Amino acid sequence: MSVSAGRPVVLVIGGSDPTGASGIQADLRHLAALGVHGAAVPTAMTSQTMDGVASVRVVDPDAFRADLDAVRKTLDVSAVVVGMLGDAAIAREAMLWMHAFYGPVILDPVLASSSGASLLDDAGRVLLRDLLVPRALMVCPNLDELAWLSGAGRLAVDDASRIEQAERVLDRGCACVVAKGGHAGGAESVDLLVDDAGVERLVAPRVPGVFRGTGGAFAAAAAAACARGMDARAAARFAHAVVAAALRDASAAGTPMLALKDAPATP
């Protein structure tokens, strides 16, 4: 009997959050709700709360490699989400593993926590930018991550500067960039989808509140959509819609934790 019970498989590579509000725990919860089988290989153990990240313990690279190999031997992976990597050694192992994976990779380029704690060392950042971004189908950075990946050295202040920075990231070889607007101001939250075909604005009303794991939720939803056969643009639209709905629900319930729902339809 198939381990995944016939469902598409999405592998999540990322950090562990003991609260389950973000990290691989949240990603697995989202993927199950979206009707795909989630597999997970942790890159680091974190101790974190709503107040911030207290500590980060990056896993041993040999153990990380063994976990990836176990997934390869057991499951037919349809899509991969890459989140927090921790350091250059883990980033290198992830890249080596993906040499033999030919499906879509959704890259959530986690560089630091919301409270400012570094979640990837300098050498790891370079590997992510130079080797993982070109391998990705979709890169979905927030404003800080976009500024660093693009080399702009400053936060984008409007749609025009976000598009310019996203195009710089696109030039590094990925197929699609979703420059997320959750950290920007205004009554609307606007994600900018940028690829060789142009720019598409994904707009939703801005929801009041402080939430955990929104970037990971977007990446997991996009990967679930890709695993079911959607192209990058359709997957980005789907991810934007389900995360916007989850934010509204979380705000109404007064919780910082998102719960995605509504599985993507197969084209």
C-alpha positions, 0 to 999 in steps of 0.5 A, a space after each residue: 500500500 502506498 505510504 501517501 494513500 494515493 495523494 500527491 506528496 509534498 516534501 517540506 524542508 525547514 525548521 521545527 517550531 515547538 508551538 506548531 504555529 510556524 515551521 514544518 509542524 504548521 506546514 504539515 497541518 496545512 498540507 493535510 488540510 489541502 489534501 496532499 501528503 506532507 513529508 518533512 525533513 527538519 533543518 533546525 530545532 528552534 525554541 520560540 514563542 510569540 515574543 521571538 526566537 530564543 535559540 536555534 540548533 541546526 541539525 547535523 548535516 549527515 542526519 539531514 542527508 540521511 532523512 532526505 535519502 529516506 524520503 527519496 527511497 520511500 515516497 514519490 515526491 511531487 513538489 518541495 517547499 524549502 523554508 528555513 535552512 539554518 546554515 551553509 552546510 544544510 543549504 549545500 546538502 539540500 541543493 545536492 539532494 535536489 540535483 536528482 529531483 526534477 519537480 517544482 521547488 517553492 522557495 520561502 527564503 527565510 533569513 530572519 525571524 519576525 523579531 530579528 533573530 538570524 535564521 541563516 548564516 552569511 555563507 548560507 545566504 549566498 548559497 541560497 541566492 546563487 544556487 537555490 534561487 535559480 533552481 526554484 519554480 517560485 520564490 516568495 520573499 517578504 520585503 526584507 528578503 526581497 531587498 537582500 536577494 535583489 541586492 538592492 540594499 534597501 526596502 522597496 517603498 512602493 509597487 514600482 520598487 518591489 517590481 524592480 527588485 523582483 525582476 532582479 531576483 527573476 534574473 537569477 534564474 527562477 521561473 516566478 517571484 511572488 513579492 509579498 506585501 504582508 509587511 507593507 502598509 495600506 488598507 490592502 495587502 498586495 502580492 506582486 506576481 512577477 515572471 517573464 509574462 509580466 506582473 499580476 497584482 494579487 489583492 486582498 483587504 489587509 487583516 488586523 492582527 499579528 499572525 505566525 507562519 504566513 510565509 510558510 503557509 503561502 509556500 505550502 499552499 503553492 506547493 500543494 497546488 503545484 503537486 496537483 498540476 497547477 502552473 506557477 501563476 495558478 498556484 500563486 493565485 490559489 495560495 494568495 486566496 487561501 492564505 487571505 481566507 485563513 487570515 480573516 478566519 484567524 482574526 475573527 477567532 482571535 488566534 495567531 495561528 492560521 488554518 488553511 482549507 479548500 483543497 486545490 482542484 486538479 486542472 
